[in-house]
């Protein structure tokens, strides 16, 4: 049996953050990852000379990424990642705080008669941006590379903490669904769709409306998001930490403090940090070796977690294109959020989809494809062209293009069970390409060298994320995780002795920044 002081299970950004924090303190730490490389939902991969992002298209700095790079001395160049927003023929580039005013002008051109509603929405976003400046606008003094004398640090820490706590209190009051808030601000359904349809259903209003502030906070590592992951991985090894790849944990015995992998190998630990799917942790844990009180607490927690589902997933289509990056650069930046029709989705992805799923046995493929066509036409897409940020990501005079949209896991799962999954994937790819080619990039369709796609089922199979979720728990139900910033430090606790958890399943709303934060918090609990 291999015995380690601390074992971290899961090599996503939360697990890497935790393992590196521990290794940096000289701890005996082992990170176990089920895939052949680390990264999870943050990874880059190459195919026939084209580099694509397999998860997050860029990084949100949020006062965390750049300080991490400095703190651990990562040899990594950070490139700009300008954001473009587009609706039909209107395309704007977000440049600094004035970008919000430009966005308002675009909306007023597209929705004449709704100017007052637009002003209301913009004012709400602007107010939240002011809160975001406190949270993410500057590097937290807690992440300074060089430790200062406590007497020198105290005044700035006190001032920062006062602003931080006041801001967190305001944020705690904005936990209602963003759809409800938009209903209060406007009666124009198309306008509300355009503002919010690229968010997960029932996302808390602060998280949704604050996203505009993050447009100016995106960064792109040279070499892709995977270069950041590789930098963290290398730093763990340099500090004496150990990595074990291609190893899937299938059993947890918290009483004996041992893990068992799919090959029957056993690993002992004093403390453990789980950064994978919480459903998997509670499903594979054997509580017989724990005391009665701990078993009861564990059983209650397990029932709650296993009874919840993940948020909507994402469908991504990857294209290798025989077009130079300049073709795309004349139209938009390398990271674009685009809606081809200002009318918006309406009930296409909610009521209509639920109707299809509700009468599934009588629904034919043609009806599904008709729904898919309209879903694509009115949807909002995230489009990424790595070569516009990092020319080395594609062969000369060519570009890789990634087109993504929120997508329902249950629909994809049923189609796979019914045996026409590959046919459906080809149809989705065709509809995505047709929609984008008939709108913002007319030359795209006839210049595709090859294409492939990742569905919500692909995410489940590859990353092991319940329901193919990329942001953790669904906002449409009671969330079995910490949702208050005041209690983030408690989010990493589990019902298992000496076991902590981190990542998107322990705190909601989740994202890259919260995964990094919970990874560090879990490591500090171990320290």
Number of C-alpha atoms within 10 A of each C-alpha: 10 10 16 17 14 25 28 31 27 30 29 26 29 32 34 28 27 33 36 28 23 25 23 16 11 12 19 16 26 26 26 23 24 22 17 10 18 27 28 26 22 22 23 21 13 12 11 9 13 20 25 27 23 21 18 17 27 20 20 22 22 22 19 19 19 17 19 18 18 15 13 16 13 16 13 16 12 17 15 15 24 22 21 22 20 23 22 14 14 15 18 19 19 21 14 12 14 9 18 18 14 15 19 16 15 17 21 18 12 17 17 10 11 16 16 13 20 24 18 15 21 18 13 18 20 19 12 24 22 14 21 24 16 19 19 19 17 13 17 17 16 10 15 13 14 8 10 11 8 9 8 9 13 12 11 11 14 11 10 15 15 11 13 17 15 12 18 19 13 14 19 15 10 16 17 14 18 23 21 12 18 23 12 12 18 19 12 15 15 18 23 23 22 22 19 19 22 18 19 19 19 18 22 24 22 25 20 21 24 19 16 20 24 17 22 19 20 19 21 23 20 20 20 26 24 25 20 27 24 19 16 25 23 15 21 26 15 13 16 16 21 18 20 17 15 13 18 17 23 16 20 22 18 22 16 15 19 20 24 18 16 13 10 11 12 16 18 20 21 16 22 29 28 27 29 27 20 22 19 19 21 22 15 14 18 17 20 13 13 17 10 11 9 15 17 14 13 20 15 11 15 19 13 13 20 14 9 17 21 21 25 23 26 21 25 24 22 21 24 24 23 19 19 17 24 14 16 20 14 8 15 25 23 22 24 21 20 26 29 22 19 21 20 24 22 18 12 18 19 12 11 13 17 14 12 17 15 11 9 13 8 9 13 10 12 9 11 15 15 10 16 18 18 15 22 23 22 21 25 28 25 19 23 24 28 30 26 24 24 19 17 17 22 25 17 13 14 21 27 30 26 23 22 22 20 21 21 22 24 16 17 20 16 14 16 16 9 9 10 13 17 11 11 17 20 14 15 21 20 15 19 22 22 18 22 22 15 14 17 21 16 12 17 20 16 12 13 17 13 13 17 13 17 17 23 27 26 17 24 17 13 15 21 17 27 25 23 29 27 25 24 28 27 23 20 15 12 11 21 20 19 18 18 18 17 12 11 18 18 18 23 27 18 21 17 21 16 18 23 26 28 35 32 29 30 30 29 26 25 18 16 22 21 22 26 23 21 28 30 24 25 32 28 13 15 19 12
